[in-house]
Amino acid sequence: MNKAKLLVCIIEKEEKLEEVLEGLVEIGVTGASIVDVRGMFEYLADEIPIFAGFRNLIEDKNPTNKMIISVIKNEDLLKEAMDTIEEVYGSFSNPNSGIMFSLDIGNIRGLKL
C-alpha cells in the first residue's frame, strides 16, 4: 500500500519562499514544484468588470501567491515538513496568510520513493 502524501502549500509572503524551500531540503524533502497562483478576488477584480470594486479589498496584497506542491514519502516526513513550513513561514491561522493541506496519493508513476 502506498503511504505517499501530496503536500500543497499556498503562501502569500513570497519573500519567505526561499527560506521555506531551504527548510524542506534540510529535512529531506528533495523535490517540489513552485507555481504562481492568483486568488479568486484577484481574478474577479482583474478579469470581470462587474467585480472591479473588489480591487479595493485587496489593494495591499500581492497579485500572485506561491504554491508549493510536493510528493512526500510518508506521514512522519509530512508532519515534519508541515511543521518546518510553519516554523519558517509563520502560523496559517493568521488571516490572509495562506493555506496548507495534504492528500493521500493512490498510484505514482515517474517517481521513486
Summary of the structure (lengths in Angstrom):
residues: 113
radius of gyration: 16.0
end to end distance: 12.6
largest distance: 49.7
contacts: 291
relative contact order: 0.32
helix: 40%
strand: 24%
